[in-house]
Structure formats: C-alpha cells, structure tokens
C-alpha cells in the first residue's frame, strides 16, 4: 500500500520552559513543535546560562522529538551576542537564536542572519518592531502578550495589528506569540491569523482542562466497561 503524504502543519506550538520535569510531563502529548527558553527561564529552573548547559538541553529536546529549539544569546554587546549566538547555532541546524530587538541586538541579528543563523527577534512590544524583523529577514519575531497587557494596553489587538503589518508588506516572518497568560488568548489570536505560540506548562494544562470533555470521556469509559461485563 502506498504511503499517504502527511500534510504540512502550519500551526506551531512551543513549550516555554527549561524545566525538564515539565518537558517530561508535556512533550509526549505530541502537539509541540519545539521548546523555547531564555536566561530568565534557565534561572527559574536553577540552571546556569552556559553553552554546555544549553547544548545538553537542546540535545535532550531533540531526543524527545522536538523539531526546533529556540535559545537566547546573551552578553550585552553586539560582539558578545554574535559570538554566543554563533556557538548556539553550531549545536544543531534546528536551533533558532533569540536576540533582543534593541539597536545593538538588531545589529547582532543582522550579522547572524548574514552567516546563515536562524534568528528570532525577541522583546517585541510595538507594532513597528515587527517590521524590523521583516526588514532583517528574521524567521520569527516574539511579542510579549501578557506584558503588553500589564501596561494597560490591549495585547490581543496589538498582536493582531502586528500580523496585519507583516501581511501588509508580504513578509514571511512568523509572529511567535509569547507571555501568554490565558488559554483563550491562543484561540482568539488564531482567528486573527497568528499560528505560532509559546506557553508554559500551566497553559498546556488548561488546553486539556475542559469539564464537558472529561464528563463525556467518563461516560464513554463507563459504557465500554458495562458492555464488556454484559
């Protein structure tokens, strides 16, 4: 029998943590395209921000079936961001290097992209910042939805406008929606054309926490059990 071609999956979901226990709990669900991390998430997981540690994390993620791992460069200068980014990219072609969308960070990102490194511009808060990523040819731009809301602004509307801006200039740069605080944000943004999301294990749990589904499943199992006893 001929094999059926598997259609490409446009939706990309990432687990946003460096905590291996959370990887063990959630990556087997089969819905995650990859994992994302940054120095703050490493700190929360009590892990050092070192090349060796990140290499170990990346290899573990790939062993667990992830198609992509996003790791953030560091150093505070163009030279350091480039040097650390090069070392991270050298781990595996499936690594995407996250770089802050400051003037210096953008200069570093431009150098990395020119060397063939896959890049996410991170720390996005304004619509015009996604156009920086589009102009560079960055693979992703990562706005912080929850933090935008913390400033008293409508994060959903702003991220939708970011997507419209990218569509308007014909850019293939993906918005990697980050800092998601509510599971409903994912569905709402998906209706606006966003298709790439990174979120915590807490949000992952909320995806499956639907009381009606749990009740229906219990009814299915009860009926199956009773039919076997008959």
C-alpha positions in Angstrom: 0.0 0.0 0.0 1.3 3.4 -1.0 2.2 5.7 1.9 -0.1 8.7 2.4 1.7 12.0 2.4 1.4 13.9 5.7 0.2 17.5 5.1 2.4 20.2 6.5 1.4 21.6 9.9 1.2 25.3 9.8 0.4 25.7 13.5 3.4 25.7 15.7 3.2 25.3 19.5 6.2 25.5 21.8 6.6 24.7 25.5 8.2 27.7 27.1 10.3 26.4 29.9 13.8 24.9 30.7 12.3 22.7 33.4 13.0 19.1 32.4 10.2 17.8 34.6 7.7 19.9 32.6 9.2 18.6 29.4 8.7 15.0 30.6 5.1 15.8 31.6 4.1 17.5 28.4 6.2 16.9 25.3 4.8 13.4 24.9 1.4 14.9 24.2 2.5 15.2 20.6 1.2 18.7 20.0 4.5 20.6 20.5 6.7 21.7 17.6 9.5 22.7 19.9 10.6 24.3 23.1 11.8 27.8 23.9 13.9 29.2 26.6 15.8 32.3 27.8 18.1 33.3 30.7 15.1 34.0 33.0 13.6 30.6 32.4 17.0 29.0 33.0 17.2 30.8 36.3 13.7 29.6 37.3 14.8 26.1 36.5 18.0 26.6 38.6 20.2 26.0 35.5 23.3 28.0 34.5 23.2 30.1 31.3 26.2 28.3 29.7 26.9 26.9 26.3 27.3 23.4 27.8 24.0 23.5 29.6 22.1 24.8 26.6 23.7 22.2 24.4 22.6 19.5 26.8 19.1 20.9 26.8 18.9 21.1 23.1 20.1 17.5 22.6 17.5 16.3 25.1 14.7 18.2 23.4 15.6 16.7 20.0 15.8 13.2 21.6 12.2 13.8 22.8 11.1 14.5 19.2 11.2 18.3 19.1 11.6 19.8 15.6 13.1 23.1 16.8 14.7 24.6 19.9 14.9 28.4 20.5 17.7 29.6 22.7 18.6 33.1 23.6 22.0 34.6 23.2 23.5 36.9 25.8 26.3 39.3 26.6 25.0 42.8 26.3 27.2 43.9 23.3 27.0 43.2 19.6 30.2 41.2 19.7 29.0 39.0 22.6 25.5 38.5 21.2 27.1 37.4 17.9 29.7 35.2 19.4 27.3 33.4 21.8 24.7 33.2 19.0 27.2 31.5 16.7 28.0 28.9 19.4 24.4 28.2 20.0 23.6 27.9 16.3 26.5 25.5 15.9 24.8 23.0 18.2 22.3 21.9 15.6 20.7 23.3 12.4 17.3 23.1 14.2 18.4 25.8 16.8 16.9 29.2 16.4 18.8 32.0 18.2 16.8 34.6 20.0 18.2 38.1 20.0 16.7 41.2 21.7 15.2 43.9 19.4 17.4 46.7 20.6 19.6 48.7 18.2 22.7 46.6 19.2 20.7 43.4 19.3 19.4 44.1 15.8 22.9 44.7 14.5 24.0 41.4 16.0 20.9 39.7 14.5 21.8 41.1 11.1 25.3 39.6 11.3 24.0 36.3 12.4 21.4 36.1 9.7 24.1 37.1 7.2 26.0 34.0 8.4 23.0 31.7 7.9 21.9 31.6 11.5 18.2 31.3 12.1 17.0 34.2 14.3 14.1 35.3 16.4 13.9 38.9 17.4 12.5 38.9 20.9 11.2 41.5 23.4 8.7 43.0 21.0 6.1 45.4 22.4 5.2 47.8 19.5 3.7 47.1 16.1 6.6 48.8 14.3 9.1 46.5 15.9 7.9 43.5 13.8 8.8 45.5 10.7 12.4 45.5 12.0 12.3 41.7 11.9 10.7 41.7 8.5 13.4 44.1 7.1 16.1 41.8 8.5 14.5 38.6 7.2 14.3 37.2 10.7 12.5 33.9 10.9 10.4 34.9 13.9 9.5 38.0 16.0 8.4 37.4 19.6 6.0 39.9 21.2 5.1 39.5 24.9 1.3 39.5 25.0 0.9 39.3 28.8 3.5 42.0 29.5 1.8 44.3 26.9 -1.5 43.8 28.9 0.4 44.6 32.1 1.0 48.1 30.7 -2.8 48.6 30.4 -2.9 48.0 26.7 -5.0 45.5 24.6 -2.4 42.9 23.8 -4.7 40.9 21.5 -5.4 43.9 19.4 -1.8 44.9 19.2 -0.7 41.4 18.2 -3.4 41.2 15.6 -2.1 44.6 14.2 1.4 43.1 14.1 0.1 40.3 12.0 -1.7 42.7 9.7 1.5 44.7 9.3 3.5 41.7 8.3 0.8 40.6 5.9 0.7 44.1 4.5 4.4 44.1 3.5 4.2 40.5 2.3 6.6 39.2 5.0 7.1 35.5 5.8 8.4 36.3 9.3 6.3 34.5 11.8 4.9 36.0 15.0 5.9 33.8 17.9 3.3 34.9 20.5 4.9 34.7 24.0 4.0 35.6 27.5 0.6 34.0 27.2 -1.4 34.1 30.4 -4.8 32.7 29.3 -5.5 29.7 27.1 -8.3 31.8 25.4 -5.6 34.1 24.1 -4.4 31.4 21.7 -7.8 30.8 20.2 -8.5 34.5 19.9 -5.2 35.2 18.2 -5.6 32.2 15.9 -8.7 33.8 14.5 -6.6 36.8 13.6 -4.1 34.7 11.5 -1.4 34.1 14.2 -0.2 30.5 14.1 2.8 30.3 16.3 2.6 30.3 20.1 4.9 29.5 23.1 3.5 29.0 26.5 4.0 27.5 29.9 3.1 24.1 31.3 0.2 25.9 33.1 -1.3 26.9 29.8 -0.7 23.5 28.4 -2.8 22.0 31.2 -5.6 24.5 30.5 -5.8 23.3 26.9 -7.0 19.9 28.2 -9.0 21.2 31.2 -12.5 21.1 29.7 -15.1 19.8 32.1 -17.5 18.7 29.4 -14.8 16.6 27.7 -13.9 14.9 30.9 -17.5 14.1 31.6 -18.0 12.7 28.1 -14.9 10.6 28.4 -16.0 9.2 31.7 -19.3 8.3 30.1 -17.6 6.5 27.2 -15.4 4.5 29.6 -18.4 3.6 31.7 -20.4 2.4 28.7 -17.4 0.4 27.4 -16.9 -1.2 30.8 -20.5 -2.2 31.2 -20.7 -3.7 27.7 -17.8 -5.9 28.5 -19.4 -7.1 31.7 -22.7 -7.9 29.9 
